């Protein structure tokens, strides 16, 4: 009788439907299920305990989705499906038979989940997740970057190319994520940088070509043109000039056409320059060459939006 009452609860049913017939004890408590009702349901097979504080409907047919949900609820409230399990979720080649729940959790949390693989990260991972039927999953680009630490070169290259052909991502998407996560010594990133280099333009475009591609954005879409070779207006010396910039908005624009592995090597220098500029109120907007040529309108809009925001911050109006 108690089991029927529990299953008849519309809030419990909604949780079960959304979570592949899996529910956490804390969720049951939140919708008004008492400890007595929960224990009765577990003792009589209405619920089956699979992890501490996590239950599966007793009549549910086991599935990978069910084990993913159970592992995620047992791990941490913000755990995200990642690595090989995310690759399967995204439909990446060669991962459709992978059956071990793999999760990304914040560094410093120490959950233990039997039958699952958990990776701790210091990186800003919540920016790189998306909802799949209420289940948090790392984005395709972040998944490729995570797989670099656990996957052989040949397989990683194959998965990347297949995902690109299937329009699940672009090389520039992966490159952007790669740059946001890159640091010297990060496992697999030297290999991933080399793979991206092989699929990129193959050389550093001449500065004149970069300048032409960038300035053509303003010929095509309008808006005020930035000044080329814009000097950083600081009291301290910042090496060189920005590729372009807006003096009224104190906005420097840097267009990056370096090979991917070179971008990692030069990352500290770039950060030092940006920090020096920021100390004097200058914002630096770094634009990938891949985005300038691959998404010209989106890149132009980003520049226009950033300039307008800077002008508002400085108490001016955009022209």
C-alpha positions in Angstrom: 0.0 0.0 0.0 2.8 2.4 0.9 4.6 1.5 -2.3 1.6 2.2 -4.4 1.2 5.6 -2.6 4.8 6.5 -3.3 4.6 5.5 -7.0 1.3 7.4 -7.3 2.9 10.6 -6.1 3.0 12.8 -9.3 6.2 14.5 -8.2 7.9 11.2 -7.7 6.7 10.0 -11.1 8.0 13.2 -12.7 11.4 12.7 -11.2 11.5 9.0 -12.3 10.5 9.9 -15.9 13.1 12.7 -16.1 15.9 10.6 -14.6 15.7 7.2 -16.3 13.8 5.7 -13.3 16.4 6.9 -10.8 15.8 9.0 -7.8 17.9 10.3 -4.8 16.8 10.1 -1.2 17.2 13.9 -0.9 14.8 14.3 -3.9 12.2 12.1 -2.3 12.4 14.1 0.9 12.0 17.3 -1.1 8.7 16.1 -2.6 7.3 14.9 0.8 8.2 11.2 0.9 8.8 10.2 4.5 11.7 7.9 5.6 9.1 5.3 6.5 7.6 5.3 3.0 11.0 5.1 1.4 12.2 2.2 3.6 9.0 0.3 3.0 9.4 0.7 -0.7 13.0 -0.5 -0.6 12.2 -3.5 1.6 9.3 -4.6 -0.8 11.1 -4.1 -4.1 9.3 -1.0 -5.2 12.7 0.8 -5.0 16.1 -0.8 -5.4 19.1 0.8 -3.7 22.0 1.1 -6.2 24.3 3.6 -4.4 24.1 5.2 -0.9 21.1 7.5 -1.0 20.2 6.6 -4.7 17.4 4.3 -5.8 16.1 2.8 -9.0 12.5 1.8 -9.6 12.3 -2.0 -8.9 10.6 -2.8 -12.2 13.0 -0.7 -14.3 15.0 -2.5 -17.0 18.7 -1.8 -16.5 20.3 0.6 -19.0 23.4 2.8 -19.5 21.3 5.9 -19.1 20.0 4.6 -15.8 23.6 3.9 -14.6 24.7 7.4 -15.7 21.9 9.0 -13.7 22.6 6.9 -10.7 26.3 7.7 -10.7 25.6 11.4 -11.2 23.2 11.6 -8.3 25.6 9.6 -6.1 28.6 11.8 -7.0 27.7 15.4 -6.5 24.8 17.7 -7.5 26.9 19.5 -10.2 28.6 16.4 -11.6 28.7 16.3 -15.4 28.9 13.4 -17.7 32.3 13.6 -19.4 35.1 11.9 -21.3 34.1 8.5 -22.8 30.6 8.6 -21.5 30.0 12.1 -22.9 31.5 10.8 -26.2 28.9 8.1 -26.3 26.2 10.7 -25.4 27.3 12.9 -28.3 27.3 9.9 -30.7 31.1 10.1 -31.4 32.5 7.4 -33.5 33.9 4.3 -31.7 32.2 5.1 -28.4 28.8 3.6 -28.8 29.7 0.4 -26.9 31.3 2.3 -24.0 29.4 1.4 -20.8 31.2 2.9 -17.8 29.7 6.1 -16.3 32.4 8.8 -16.5 31.9 12.1 -14.6 33.6 15.4 -14.1 33.5 16.8 -10.6 35.0 20.0 -9.1 38.5 19.7 -7.6 38.4 19.3 -3.9 35.2 17.1 -3.9 36.0 13.5 -3.1 33.0 11.4 -4.0 33.4 7.7 -4.4 30.9 5.9 -6.7 31.2 2.2 -7.3 31.4 1.2 -10.9 32.0 4.8 -12.2 35.1 6.8 -13.1 35.3 10.3 -11.7 37.7 13.0 -12.9 38.4 16.1 -10.7 39.0 19.4 -12.4 40.1 22.9 -11.5 39.0 24.2 -14.9 35.9 26.3 -15.3 33.9 23.3 -16.4 30.3 24.6 -15.8 30.9 27.0 -18.7 31.4 23.9 -20.9 28.4 21.8 -20.2 25.0 21.5 -21.7 21.7 19.8 -20.7 20.8 16.6 -22.4 17.3 15.7 -21.2 18.1 17.3 -17.8 21.5 15.4 -17.6 24.5 17.7 -17.5 27.0 16.7 -20.3 30.3 18.3 -21.3 30.0 20.0 -24.7 31.4 18.2 -27.8 34.5 20.5 -27.9 35.2 20.1 -24.1 34.7 16.3 -24.5 37.4 16.2 -27.2 39.8 18.2 -24.9 39.1 15.8 -22.0 39.6 12.8 -24.2 43.1 14.0 -25.1 44.3 12.9 -21.7 42.9 9.3 -22.0 42.9 8.5 -25.7 45.6 7.4 -28.2 46.5 9.9 -30.9 45.1 8.0 -33.9 41.7 7.4 -32.2 41.4 11.0 -31.0 42.2 12.3 -34.5 39.6 9.9 -36.0 36.9 11.0 -33.4 37.6 14.7 -34.0 37.4 14.4 -37.8 34.2 12.3 -37.6 32.5 14.8 -35.3 33.5 17.6 -37.6 32.0 15.8 -40.6 28.9 15.1 -38.6 28.6 18.8 -37.8 28.8 18.2 -34.1 31.6 20.7 -33.8 34.2 22.7 -35.8 38.0 22.6 -35.4 37.7 26.3 -34.3 35.2 25.2 -31.5 37.8 22.7 -30.2 40.6 25.2 -30.6 38.7 27.8 -28.5 38.1 25.3 -25.7 41.7 24.1 -26.1 43.0 27.6 -25.5 40.7 28.3 -22.5 42.0 25.1 -20.8 45.6 25.0 -22.0 48.5 25.1 -19.7 52.0 23.7 -19.9 52.1 20.0 -18.9 48.3 19.4 -19.2 48.0 15.7 -20.2 47.4 15.2 -23.9 47.3 18.8 -24.9 50.6 18.8 -26.8 49.2 16.0 -28.9 45.8 17.7 -29.3 47.6 20.9 -30.4 49.6 19.0 -33.0 46.3 17.4 -34.3 44.7 20.8 -34.6 47.7 22.2 -36.3 47.5 19.4 -39.0 43.8 20.4 -39.6 44.4 24.2 -39.6 45.6 26.5 -42.3 49.0 24.8 -42.0 51.0 28.1 -41.6 50.8 31.4 -39.9 49.0 33.9 -42.2 51.0 37.0 -43.0 50.1 40.0 -40.9 48.8 41.8 -44.0 46.4 38.9 -44.7 45.2 39.0 -41.1 44.7 42.7 -41.3 42.8 42.5 -44.5 40.5 39.7 -43.3 39.8 41.6 -40.1 39.3 45.1 -41.6 37.0 43.6 -44.3 34.5 42.9 -41.6 33.8 46.6 -41.2 33.6 47.1 -45.0 31.0 44.3 -45.1 28.9 44.9 -42.0 29.6 48.6 -41.2 30.4 50.2 -37.9 33.4 52.4 -36.9 36.7 51.0 -38.1 39.3 50.4 -35.4 42.8 52.0 -35.7 45.4 49.5 -37.0 48.6 49.0 -35.0 46.9 50.7 -32.0 49.5 51.6 -29.3 48.5 50.7 -25.7 47.9 54.0 -23.9 49.8 53.0 -20.7 52.4 54.7 -18.6 54.3 51.4 -18.5 55.9 49.9 -21.6 53.8 47.1 -23.2 55.8 45.5 -25.9 54.6 46.4 -29.4 51.1 47.6 -30.3 47.7 45.8 -30.5 46.7 44.7 -34.0 43.9 47.2 -33.8 42.0 49.1 -31.2 39.4 51.8 -30.3 40.9 54.7 -28.3 37.5 55.9 -27.2 36.6 52.6 -25.7 40.1 51.7 -24.4 39.6 48.4 -26.3 42.5 46.5 -27.9 41.9 43.9 -30.6 44.3 41.1 -31.1 43.9 38.7 -34.0 45.6 35.4 -33.4 46.8 33.3 -36.4 49.5 31.3 -34.6 49.6 27.5 -34.8 47.7 25.9 -31.9 50.8 24.5 -30.1 52.5 27.9 -30.4 49.6 29.5 -28.7 50.2 27.4 -25.6 53.9 28.3 -25.6 53.1 32.0 -25.8 50.2 31.9 -23.4 52.1 33.4 -20.4 53.4 36.3 -22.6 49.9 37.0 -23.8 48.5 36.9 -20.2 51.3 39.3 -19.0 50.5 41.7 -21.8 46.8 41.6 -21.1 47.4 42.1 -17.4 49.6 45.1 -18.0 46.9 46.6 -20.3 44.1 45.9 -17.7 46.1 47.6 -15.0 45.7 50.8 -17.0 42.0 50.3 -17.9 42.5 48.7 -21.3 40.4 45.6 -22.2 42.0 43.2 -24.7 39.7 41.2 -27.0 41.6 38.2 -28.6 40.0 37.0 -31.8 41.0 33.7 -33.4 41.9 33.9 -37.1 39.7 30.8 -37.5 36.7 32.8 -36.3 37.5 35.9 -38.3 37.4 33.8 -41.6 34.9 31.1 -40.4 32.3 33.3 -38.7 32.9 36.9 -40.0 29.5 38.3 -39.0 29.7 36.7 -35.5 33.2 38.1 -35.0 32.1 41.5 -36.1 29.1 41.4 -33.8 31.3 40.4 -30.9 33.6 43.4 -31.6 30.6 45.8 -31.9 28.9 44.5 -28.7 32.2 44.7 -26.7 32.9 48.2 -27.9 29.3 49.3 -27.0 29.7 47.8 -23.5 33.0 49.5 -23.0 31.6 52.8 -24.0 28.7 52.5 -21.5 31.2 51.5 -18.8 33.2 54.6 -19.6 30.1 56.8 -19.7 30.1 57.4 -23.4 27.7 56.5 -26.2 28.6 54.3 -29.1 28.9 56.1 -32.4 
